[in-house]
């Protein structure tokens, strides 16, 4: 049987209105009633994952902030991965000349030192407000804030050069993902949804062959690579993402139905 269903949120389980489709909700509830467990794996905060869990009425495991945090459905923290203070300061200072909206991400909170560019558009997508901290650089220096992720928002033609520059300077220290059509995420090296899911699977003693993963963006590729047998890319995903999954699906419901034929 499918022991663990793992789904990304934005563009996968959530539609453009931040809602879970009725058919997907029904399918997940049926799967859980039949013995499967559910995990939400997202670049979003844990508190946002919990709001989605509440909306569908299922207690789920959580891999939040692209794998920086892993929590069981009972709230047990299995993993926490943060930037070193020196690296966090260096990254923050490196991107100050960029006129892009920037977020400094924690497990349960998002911070910014200036609301520019896509600030309003980004906040409208979230389930929680962004806290404005004008002296955020100083807070990082004093280690009052220890982030797990930096996110930058803008057109891809502006994000790609930034990605190349950060890869060049911090090559051995960070991993970078285009996690949405207008978002670049910067993570501590080796931290990803795939790694977070490995930690969860080991804790739950679930075989990789019995884990279904569904996603639509480049930050989902690590899940497909770590758990390839039942990996599904959404049909609207970029070609480079679809190429990494075993199959494609129109929805989470469709992915679960397709995967069931293997059991």
Secondary structure, DSSP 8 states (H G I E B T S, - for coil): ---EEEE-TBTTTB-TTS-B-HHHHHHHHHHHHTT-EEEEE-SS-HHHHHHHHHHHT---EEEEGGGTEEE-TT--EEEE----HHHHHHHHHHTTT--SEEEEE-SS-EEES---TTHHHHHHH-SS--EE-TTHHHHHHTTS---SEEEEES-HHHHHHHHHHHHHHSTTTEEEEEEETTEEEEEETT--HHHHHHHHHHHHT--GGGEEEEE-SGGGHHHHHHS-TEEEEETTS-HHHHTTSSEEESSHHHHHHHHHTT-
